[in-house]
Amino acid sequence: MSSAAQHAASMRDFAGKAVLVTGGAQGIGRGIALAFAARGASVAIADLRIDAASEAVHGLAQQGGAARAYEADMAEHAQIERLVAEVEADFGRLDVVVHNAAYFPLTAFDAITPEVLQRTFAVNLAALFWLAQAATPAFVRQGGGRMLATSSVTGPRVAYPGLAHYAASKAGVNGFIRAAALELAKHRITVNGVEPGMIRTPAMGNLGDDAHNRRIEQAIPLGRLGEPSDIAAAMLFLASDAASYITGQTIVVDGGSTLPESTAVMI
């Protein structure tokens, strides 16, 4: 096979597969949805805002991708169960689930309220439990599946002022990935995740103004913010046949930002 033919084949390596991406309307989630659609998958884009999800579907369609929009609040168990059932019914199968939806209002530690903490844990962590539970029967019917999560370096590896609630939820995500991978292996279901560092998305606005974010960018060893496509590439790998023997793991995609022992070495 020529190199051109090999490239064409690799671009269709998810043909016939159905992929669900939560929080898929913008930012990292939209990048993940676009990447799977570009490689032949039928993509279900779930988001709290159906208008944004529908706009993302329209954008994918303009690029030749196949996608459908779904409205769902990832903090609601019943809505998650309904979502998974609808996606399998609409596409006739479910092969990959990517839990990317997240909630992380920048909030000082002493200002975190029960409502903020509960919603953070519900969207970021509990939803991963409910998605995996709901998707497992569908995966079993397919003879296996891929459960993926967008985790973070914040929590498992580093901390960021104002994100104690988010950090705790993402540390929990990594714990879930390991435990679920062990329990679901008997069903040929792999469970893995990606830990993004600083990624150029609208959510960067939560962290500060443009000048603040430029200082963040300058401190990254590779000299740039990550792009949604950087996270999508790691997700594609973990969902592919090339990663069929990998489970219970996370891949750090942060431009080297967690490598320095001290920020002083970057001066």
Residue pairs with C-beta under 8 A, 6 or more apart in sequence:
1 9
10 39
11 38
11 39
11 40
12 39
12 40
13 39
13 40
13 240
13 241
14 36
14 39
14 40
14 41
14 95
14 96
14 236
14 239
14 240
15 39
15 40
15 41
16 40
17 36
17 40
17 41
17 42
17 93
17 95
17 96
18 41
18 42
18 43
18 44
18 87
18 88
18 91
18 92
18 93
18 94
18 95
18 96
19 33
19 36
19 41
19 42
19 43
19 44
19 95
19 96
19 97
19 98
19 239
20 43
20 44
20 46
20 83
20 84
20 87
20 94
20 96
20 97
20 98
20 135
21 29
21 32
21 33
21 36
21 43
21 44
21 45
21 46
21 98
21 100
22 29
22 46
22 47
22 72
22 74
22 97
22 98
22 99
22 100
22 101
22 127
22 131
23 29
23 46
23 47
23 74
23 99
23 100
23 101
23 102
23 150
24 30
24 32
24 33
24 43
24 44
24 45
24 46
24 47
24 53
24 56
24 98
24 100
25 45
25 47
25 49
25 52
25 53
25 55
25 56
26 52
26 56
26 201
26 202
27 199
27 201
27 202
27 203
27 228
28 100
28 150
28 196
28 199
28 201
28 228
28 231
28 232
29 45
29 47
29 98
29 100
29 101
29 150
30 45
30 56
30 59
30 228
31 227
31 228
31 229
31 231
31 232
32 98
32 100
32 150
32 228
32 231
32 232
32 235
33 43
33 45
33 56
33 60
33 67
34 59
34 60
34 63
34 65
34 232
35 229
35 232
35 233
35 235
35 236
36 43
36 96
36 232
36 235
36 236
36 239
37 43
37 60
37 63
37 64
37 65
37 66
37 67
38 63
38 64
38 65
39 236
41 66
41 95
41 96
42 66
42 67
42 68
42 91
43 60
43 65
43 66
43 67
43 68
44 67
44 68
44 70
44 87
44 90
44 91
45 53
45 56
45 57
45 60
45 67
45 68
45 69
45 70
46 53
46 69
46 70
46 71
46 72
46 74
46 83
46 87
46 101
47 53
47 56
47 69
47 70
47 71
47 72
47 101
48 71
48 72
48 73
48 74
48 101
49 71
50 69
50 70
50 71
53 69
53 70
53 71
54 69
56 67
56 69
57 67
57 68
57 69
60 66
60 67
61 67
68 90
68 91
70 83
70 86
70 87
72 79
72 80
72 82
72 83
73 79
74 80
74 99
74 101
74 122
74 123
74 127
75 103
75 119
75 122
75 123
75 126
75 127
77 126
77 130
80 127
80 130
80 131
80 134
81 130
81 134
83 134
84 94
84 97
84 131
84 134
84 135
84 138
85 134
87 94
88 94
88 138
93 138
93 141
93 142
94 135
94 138
94 139
94 142
94 145
95 139
95 142
95 145
95 146
96 145
96 146
96 148
96 239
97 131
97 132
97 135
97 145
97 146
97 147
97 148
98 148
98 149
98 150
98 235
98 239
99 127
99 128
99 131
99 147
99 148
99 149
99 150
100 149
100 150
101 123
101 124
101 127
102 123
102 124
102 150
102 166
103 119
103 120
103 122
103 123
103 124
103 166
104 120
104 124
104 163
104 165
104 166
104 203
104 206
105 116
105 206
106 162
106 163
106 206
106 207
107 116
107 162
107 163
107 165
108 161
108 162
109 162
109 164
112 164
112 165
116 165
117 165
120 165
120 166
120 168
120 169
121 165
121 168
121 169
121 172
124 166
124 169
124 170
124 172
124 173
125 169
125 172
125 173
125 176
128 149
128 173
128 176
129 176
131 147
132 147
132 176
132 180
132 184
132 191
135 145
135 147
136 145
136 184
136 187
136 189
138 145
139 145
139 147
139 187
139 188
139 189
140 187
140 189
143 188
144 187
144 188
144 189
144 190
145 187
145 188
145 189
145 190
146 189
146 190
146 192
146 238
146 239
147 180
147 184
147 189
147 190
147 191
147 192
148 191
148 192
148 193
148 194
148 235
148 238
148 239
149 173
149 176
149 177
149 191
149 192
149 193
149 194
150 193
150 194
150 196
150 231
151 170
151 173
151 174
151 177
151 193
151 194
151 195
151 196
151 250
152 166
152 167
152 170
152 173
152 195
152 196
153 195
153 196
153 197
153 252
153 254
153 257
153 258
154 160
154 163
154 166
154 167
154 170
155 166
155 167
155 168
155 169
155 170
155 171
155 173
155 174
156 170
156 171
156 174
156 195
156 250
157 195
157 252
157 258
158 258
159 167
160 166
160 167
160 207
170 195
173 193
174 193
174 195
174 250
177 191
177 192
177 193
177 248
177 249
177 250
178 248
180 191
181 190
181 191
181 192
181 247
181 248
181 249
182 248
184 190
184 191
185 247
190 238
190 243
190 244
190 246
190 247
191 247
191 248
192 238
192 243
192 246
192 247
192 248
192 249
192 250
192 251
193 238
193 249
193 250
193 251
194 231
194 234
194 235
194 238
194 250
194 251
194 253
195 250
195 251
195 252
195 253
195 254
196 226
196 230
196 231
196 253
196 254
197 220
197 226
197 252
197 253
197 254
197 255
197 257
197 258
198 204
198 216
198 217
198 220
198 225
198 226
198 254
198 255
198 257
199 225
199 226
199 227
199 228
199 230
199 231
200 225
200 226
200 227
200 228
201 228
204 213
204 225
207 213
207 216
213 225
216 225
217 223
217 224
217 225
219 257
219 263
219 266
220 254
220 255
220 256
220 257
221 255
221 256
221 257
221 259
221 260
221 266
222 255
222 256
223 255
224 255
225 255
226 253
226 254
226 255
230 253
231 253
234 251
234 253
237 243
237 251
238 246
238 251
252 258
260 266
